[in-house]
Amino acid sequence: MSLRINDLVPDFEADTSQGAIRFHEWLDGKWAILFSHPKDFTPVCTTEFGAVAKLRDEWEKRDTKVIGISVDGVEEHKGWIKDIESFASSDVGFPIIADEDLKVAKLFDMLPAEAYLPDGRTPADSATVRSVFIIGPDKQLKLSMTYPMNVGRNFAEVLRALDALQTANGKGVATPADWTVGEDVIIPPTVSDEDAKAKFGEFETVFPYLRRTKLPQQ
């Protein structure tokens, strides 16, 4: 079954580079990002893990936990982490899930149920395990993205999307295309003009269904 926006994300137990976890317990009521990879010691993924490691302060500002996953074992992860840290000149402070049996990849609908890892496999055998999942404090899936193997992910966009989700959920607004923190937001169509005036003060009506306002501070 597909994992859809606002679905409760699966719970699971797994070994990681920082020890065993139970996923829902690890989430601990915080925002979280799970990002996945088809294999350790691969070029694009090494640059991506480095990018995530260097953003440690940004994740902390947003009170967001980060966890990686790759379909290799813990010892492979620990060896790969040394390469990542050398490449990025930054510590890998987040855990990496060992998903050798593809359990988590299948739970999150990254691979079909019949998928398996053959002997002598290559990254192509688990190629679709290159996704990003943003999970809310309610343990529900808020956003997902899946990339091909030959295109590195833009983690500036992941940060922007996280900001937009936290703002929209926390302030009861929507955000327009390309929105960044500090810009005007959209009043949801479900809010009447009267209620919008009481909640947001002045707002601009572009169309009856498109109203813009400053982001409320409270």
C-alpha positions in Angstrom: 0.0 0.0 0.0 1.3 3.4 -0.9 2.3 5.9 1.8 0.4 9.1 1.3 0.6 12.6 2.7 -0.9 12.7 6.3 -0.6 8.9 6.7 0.9 7.8 10.0 4.4 6.7 9.1 5.3 3.0 9.8 7.0 2.1 13.1 9.9 -0.3 13.0 12.9 -1.5 14.9 16.3 -1.3 13.2 20.0 -1.2 13.8 21.8 2.1 13.0 25.3 3.5 13.0 24.5 4.8 16.5 22.8 1.8 17.9 19.3 0.1 17.8 16.2 2.3 17.6 12.4 2.0 17.5 11.4 4.6 15.0 8.3 6.1 16.6 10.2 6.3 19.9 13.2 7.9 18.2 11.0 10.6 16.6 10.1 11.8 20.2 7.4 14.1 19.1 9.7 16.2 16.9 9.8 17.1 13.2 12.1 14.6 11.4 13.6 14.0 8.0 14.3 10.5 6.8 16.4 10.4 3.7 17.3 7.2 1.9 20.1 5.8 -0.3 20.5 2.7 -2.4 24.1 1.8 -1.4 27.0 2.9 0.7 30.2 4.2 -1.0 28.4 5.7 -4.0 29.4 9.1 -5.4 26.2 11.2 -5.5 25.1 9.9 -2.1 28.4 10.7 -0.5 28.0 14.4 -1.5 24.4 14.3 -0.2 25.3 12.9 3.2 28.0 15.6 3.4 25.5 18.3 2.6 23.2 17.1 5.4 26.0 16.9 7.8 27.1 20.5 7.2 23.5 21.6 7.8 23.5 20.4 11.4 23.0 23.8 12.9 20.0 24.4 10.5 18.3 21.2 11.6 18.8 22.2 15.3 17.4 25.7 14.7 14.2 24.0 13.4 14.1 21.4 16.3 14.3 18.7 13.6 15.8 15.3 13.8 17.6 13.8 10.8 18.2 10.1 10.0 19.6 8.4 7.0 19.0 4.9 5.6 21.0 2.7 3.2 20.5 -0.9 2.3 23.9 -1.9 3.7 25.0 -3.0 7.2 26.2 -1.0 10.2 29.9 -1.8 9.6 29.6 -0.6 6.0 27.9 2.6 7.3 30.7 3.2 9.8 33.3 2.9 7.1 31.4 5.1 4.7 30.9 7.8 7.4 34.7 8.2 7.5 34.7 9.1 3.7 31.7 11.4 4.2 33.3 13.3 7.0 36.6 13.6 5.0 34.7 14.9 2.0 32.5 17.3 3.9 35.0 18.4 6.6 32.0 17.9 9.0 31.0 15.3 11.5 28.1 13.0 10.6 26.1 13.5 13.8 22.9 11.7 12.7 22.3 7.9 12.6 22.1 5.8 9.5 19.7 2.9 9.4 21.0 -0.5 8.2 18.2 -1.9 6.0 19.9 -5.0 4.6 16.6 -6.9 4.4 14.8 -3.9 2.7 12.2 -3.9 5.4 12.1 -0.2 5.9 12.4 0.5 2.1 9.3 -1.6 1.6 7.4 -0.1 4.5 7.9 3.4 3.1 7.0 2.1 -0.4 10.4 2.8 -1.9 10.6 -0.7 -3.4 8.0 -3.2 -4.4 7.2 -6.0 -2.0 8.9 -8.6 -4.2 12.2 -6.7 -4.3 15.3 -8.5 -3.1 19.1 -7.9 -3.1 20.9 -10.4 -5.3 24.5 -11.5 -4.7 27.0 -9.1 -6.2 24.3 -6.4 -6.4 24.9 -2.9 -7.6 23.1 0.4 -6.7 20.8 -0.2 -9.6 19.2 -3.1 -7.7 17.9 -0.7 -5.1 17.8 2.4 -7.3 14.5 3.8 -6.2 15.6 4.0 -2.6 16.5 7.7 -3.0 13.8 9.5 -1.3 13.2 12.3 1.3 10.4 12.1 3.8 9.5 15.0 6.1 7.5 13.8 9.1 5.6 16.0 11.5 5.5 15.8 15.4 2.2 13.8 15.0 4.2 11.1 13.2 2.4 11.8 10.0 4.0 12.1 6.6 4.0 15.8 5.5 6.1 15.7 2.3 8.0 13.2 0.2 10.3 13.5 -2.8 12.0 10.8 -4.9 15.1 11.4 -7.1 16.9 9.4 -9.7 20.3 8.0 -9.0 22.2 10.5 -11.2 20.7 13.8 -9.8 21.8 15.0 -6.3 19.1 16.3 -4.0 18.8 20.0 -3.2 18.9 20.2 0.6 18.3 23.9 0.4 14.9 23.0 -1.0 14.4 20.5 1.8 15.1 23.2 4.3 12.8 25.6 2.5 10.0 23.0 2.4 10.5 22.3 6.1 10.2 26.0 6.9 7.0 26.2 4.9 5.5 23.1 6.6 6.4 24.4 10.0 5.0 27.8 9.2 1.8 26.5 7.5 1.1 24.0 10.3 2.0 26.4 13.1 0.2 29.6 11.8 -2.8 28.1 10.0 -1.7 29.6 6.6 -0.5 28.3 3.2 2.6 29.4 1.4 2.9 30.4 -2.2 5.4 29.2 -4.8 9.1 29.7 -4.0 8.1 31.1 -0.5 10.9 31.7 2.0 10.7 32.9 5.6 9.7 36.5 5.9 7.6 36.7 2.8 3.8 37.1 2.6 1.6 34.0 3.1 -1.7 32.9 1.8 -5.0 32.8 3.8 -6.7 29.4 3.3 -10.0 29.6 1.3 -11.7 27.9 4.3 -11.2 31.1 6.3 -13.9 33.8 5.8 -12.9 37.4 5.1 -14.3 38.3 8.5 -12.3 35.7 10.3 -9.2 36.6 8.2 -9.5 40.2 9.3 -9.8 39.2 12.9 -6.8 36.8 12.7 -4.5 38.5 10.3 -5.5 42.1 10.1 -5.1 43.7 6.7 -4.8 41.4 3.7 -4.7 41.7 -0.1 -7.4 40.1 -2.2 -5.9 39.1 -5.5 -8.9 36.9 -6.4 -11.7 35.9 -4.1 -9.8 32.6 -3.6 -6.3 34.1 -3.4 -5.7 36.4 -0.4 -2.2 37.4 0.8 -1.1 38.7 4.1 1.9 39.3 6.3 2.9 36.3 8.4 1.3 36.7 11.9 3.9 37.0 14.6 1.9 35.2 17.3 
